Amino acid sequence: MMGAMERRRLGSTGLDVPVVGMGTWATFDVRGREAEWGARRVVDTALEGGAGFFDSSPMYGEAERVLGASLDGRRDRALIATKVWARSSAEGRHQIDRALAYFGGRVDLYQVHNLVSWAEHLDTLEEMRDRERVAAIGATHYSPSAFDELAEVMRGGRITAIQVPYNPRERQVEREILPLAEELGLGVVVMRPFAEGGLLSRPPDDRDLAPLRDLGIRTWPQALLKWILSDPRCHVAIPATSSPEHMVENAAAGDPPWLEAEERALVAGLATSR
Ligand SMILES: NC(=O)c1ccc[n+]([C@@H]2O[C@H](COP(=O)([O-])OP(=O)(O)OC[C@H]3O[C@@H](n4cnc5c(N)ncnc54)[C@H](OP(=O)(O)O)[C@@H]3O)[C@@H](O)[C@H]2O)c1
């Protein structure tokens, strides 16, 4: 029997988040009735599966607008993590005002995307937090070449969450970022759990996954999500999907039991050998 989605405290943000949420890069950058209806069906499925944590960004084209419209009338059932991605403070303010309008006047986690002009945007976001438009503030980066700067921002005490890539092929955060997040009590959102889909192109067969079946793992995407979430320093993984069926499958990986070291090594071996 499928259990209920586990929820974790997103570090010192104070937010209580489902361990599986959803990203919107590429998948929600759509226009037109039919495509937007498709996105809404994915949101329906996420909410039904308890995976109501949604990540977006103005960098993702139409995604913030489409996500906001998909939550019309049910914004309260979702946690929204979006981003500011702008060189100037003025453009950042414009993005933030637009996103607040899409998301019913509040954003749960507002992140500085790729650390672009982070000091300026943190000033604005702190002001928004004081006005109770934003609950928590974070920062994201996808590239290990920026992790020194990310660590500096983490130590600066102005953010309470980070968003970084973590999967069996991208483990650079294990060196400094995850230990530091734990030490500082920061929330950790995991982007790119499937390496932008790259880890799914040649999935292992059922025989390879058989040792994981007793842990409730039926599919390769579920094995990858459980691999991430078995590290308690990771609080929520945000796979992107355009498919309601895939959303159901991903949400079903959000309950215990989690993997022990030996099972994690098995998944990492399968991921890196293909
Ligand atoms: N801040 C940053 O710098 C940054 C950078 C990258 C990403 N992100 C965030 O992280 C999110 C996730 O990363 P991502 O979108 O790059 O890649 P990802 O989640 O690692 O992979 C997405 C791909 O996996 C496929 N997929 C998802 N679930 C599946 C399933 N159960 N079975 C088969 N295929 C499945 C999707 O295709 P289908 O549509 O066919 O399901 C999609 O092509 C983004 O959407 C974004 O919100 C942030």
The ligand as an ORCA input file, in Angstrom:
! r2SCAN-3c Opt
* xyz 0 1
  N      18.106     27.291    -10.359
  C      18.663     26.677    -11.353
  O      19.756     27.020    -11.801
  C      17.974     25.497    -11.932
  C      18.585     24.807    -12.946
  C      17.972     23.712    -13.426
  C      16.755     23.314    -12.878
  N      16.158     23.992    -11.886
  C      14.843     23.561    -11.320
  O      14.885     22.172    -11.086
  C      13.797     21.545    -11.797
  C      14.154     20.143    -12.201
  O      15.273     20.071    -13.048
  P      15.168     19.816    -14.613
  O      13.840     20.247    -15.093
  O      16.374     20.434    -15.214
  O      15.372     18.264    -14.825
  P      14.941     16.898    -14.098
  O      13.809     17.129    -13.167
  O      16.181     16.257    -13.606
  O      14.419     16.056    -15.361
  C      13.278     16.450    -16.065
  C      13.019     15.428    -17.148
  O      12.685     14.177    -16.543
  C      11.539     13.630    -17.174
  N      10.761     12.921    -16.150
  C      10.298     13.411    -14.981
  N       9.687     12.455    -14.279
  C       9.744     11.311    -15.025
  C       9.284      9.974    -14.846
  N       8.653      9.602    -13.741
  N       9.527      9.078    -15.843
  C      10.176      9.432    -16.970
  N      10.635     10.692    -17.203
  C      10.421     11.614    -16.227
  C      10.780     14.777    -17.747
  O      10.136     14.374    -18.937
  P       8.530     14.215    -18.991
  O       8.003     15.597    -19.175
  O       8.314     13.312    -20.149
  O       8.078     13.602    -17.698
  C      11.882     15.801    -18.046
  O      12.349     15.647    -19.366
  C      13.571     22.512    -12.966
  O      12.344     22.290    -13.615
  C      13.688     23.821    -12.276
  O      12.486     24.123    -11.581
  C      16.764     25.059    -11.404
*
